[in-house]
């Protein structure tokens, strides 16, 4: 299937992949958004919202079933105010000068591996500039600026899905 367009009337299979560590304040943005989306919305059979904690090559088994993947994660070093929602391509995340371990895996690396395995994926990213993603002690929750950005981030995800043909319904409507 062509990952960038509907093909022969078959809807794209879309994954909203939410990543982050809930024990590290704002880094828990992705899992928190997944929780909010699943609590508030119903999605068609071609759309899935997953909380997969941290980035890594283990995500490949999830990705092979989808044509489009929207990664949602906390972002830092954008130069923007905390709480700012940003949209970017996987290639825009700068590579590390030296590999330091599994946490150094970028979404672009995962997409490249998926391509090599024979399942090309149209990848996109949404995030929120964090205020604190590295607390001195483990802490669950989001800082006020990032918490306040959740509705705008949720709307950005929904707009992304609807623009690609996903059927989304608010629970209780």
C-alpha positions in Angstrom: 0.0 0.0 0.0 1.2 3.5 -0.8 2.0 5.0 2.6 1.1 8.6 1.6 -2.3 8.2 0.0 -5.4 6.0 0.0 -4.9 3.2 -2.5 -7.8 1.6 -4.3 -10.3 2.7 -1.7 -8.4 1.1 1.2 -7.9 3.4 4.1 -4.5 4.0 5.5 -3.6 2.1 8.7 -2.5 4.8 11.1 -0.6 4.4 14.4 -0.4 7.2 17.0 2.8 6.1 18.8 3.1 7.8 22.2 6.5 7.5 23.9 8.0 8.7 27.1 8.9 7.9 30.7 6.1 8.7 33.2 8.7 8.8 36.0 10.5 11.8 34.6 7.9 14.6 34.8 7.4 16.1 31.3 9.0 13.2 29.6 5.8 11.4 30.4 3.9 13.5 27.9 3.5 10.7 25.4 1.9 8.2 27.7 -0.3 10.8 29.2 -1.6 11.8 25.8 -2.3 8.2 24.9 -4.3 7.9 28.1 -6.3 11.0 27.3 -7.0 10.0 23.7 -8.2 6.5 24.6 -10.4 7.9 27.4 -12.0 10.6 25.3 -12.2 9.2 21.8 -13.1 6.2 19.7 -11.2 5.4 16.6 -12.0 3.4 13.5 -10.4 -0.1 13.0 -7.6 1.4 10.9 -6.4 3.7 13.7 -4.6 2.7 16.8 -3.2 4.7 19.8 -0.3 3.0 21.6 1.8 3.9 24.7 5.2 2.3 24.2 7.2 4.1 26.9 10.7 4.6 25.4 12.0 4.7 21.9 13.9 1.7 20.5 14.1 -0.9 17.8 11.6 -3.1 19.7 9.0 -0.8 18.1 9.5 -2.4 14.8 7.1 -5.2 15.6 4.4 -2.6 16.2 5.2 -0.5 13.1 4.9 -3.3 10.5 1.1 -3.3 10.7 0.8 0.4 9.7 1.2 2.7 6.7 1.5 6.0 8.7 3.0 6.5 12.1 2.6 9.7 14.2 5.2 9.8 17.0 4.1 11.9 20.0 6.9 12.7 22.4 8.2 15.4 24.7 10.9 17.6 23.0 13.6 19.8 24.4 16.1 22.3 23.1 13.8 23.8 20.5 14.4 27.4 21.7 10.6 27.7 22.3 8.7 28.4 25.5 7.7 25.3 27.5 4.3 24.2 26.5 4.8 25.0 22.8 3.4 22.3 20.5 5.7 21.5 17.6 5.3 19.5 14.5 8.4 18.1 12.8 9.7 15.4 10.5 11.7 12.5 11.9 14.8 13.6 10.0 14.8 17.0 11.8 15.9 15.3 15.1 19.7 15.7 15.0 21.7 12.5 15.3 24.0 12.1 18.3 27.8 12.4 17.7 28.4 9.1 19.5 26.0 6.3 20.4 25.4 6.1 24.2 22.9 3.2 24.4 19.3 2.3 23.6 18.0 5.8 24.6 20.0 7.2 21.7 17.7 5.6 19.1 15.9 8.2 17.0 12.6 7.7 15.3 14.4 8.2 12.0 16.6 5.2 12.8 13.5 3.0 13.6 11.9 4.1 10.3 15.1 3.3 8.3 15.2 -0.1 9.9 11.5 -0.7 9.0 12.3 0.3 5.4 15.1 -2.2 5.3 12.8 -4.9 6.6 10.4 -4.2 3.8 7.7 -2.1 5.4 8.0 1.6 4.4 6.2 3.9 6.8 5.2 7.5 6.4 6.5 9.0 9.7 5.5 12.2 11.3 6.2 13.8 14.8 4.4 16.0 17.2 5.7 17.1 20.5 5.6 19.7 23.2 8.6 21.7 24.4 9.2 20.6 28.0 10.0 22.6 31.1 11.6 19.6 33.0 12.2 16.2 31.7 15.1 15.3 34.0 14.0 15.8 37.6 16.5 15.1 40.3 14.2 12.4 41.7 11.6 10.4 39.9 8.3 12.3 39.7 5.1 11.4 38.0 3.1 14.3 36.4 3.6 17.1 34.0 4.8 20.7 34.8 2.0 23.3 34.5 3.1 24.6 31.1 3.1 21.1 29.6 -0.1 20.1 31.3 -1.7 23.3 29.8 -0.5 22.2 26.3 -2.4 18.9 26.4 -5.6 20.1 24.7 -3.7 21.8 21.9 -1.5 18.6 21.4 -4.6 16.4 21.4 -6.3 18.7 18.8 -3.1 18.5 16.6 -3.2 14.7 16.8 -6.9 14.6 15.9 -6.4 17.0 13.0 -3.6 14.8 11.7 -5.8 11.7 11.9 -8.8 13.3 10.3 -6.7 14.8 7.5 -5.6 11.3 6.6 -9.1 9.9 6.6 -9.4 8.4 10.0 -12.8 8.3 11.6 -12.7 9.8 15.1 -15.7 10.1 17.5 -15.7 11.7 20.9 -16.9 9.3 23.6 -20.4 10.2 24.9 -21.4 12.2 21.7 
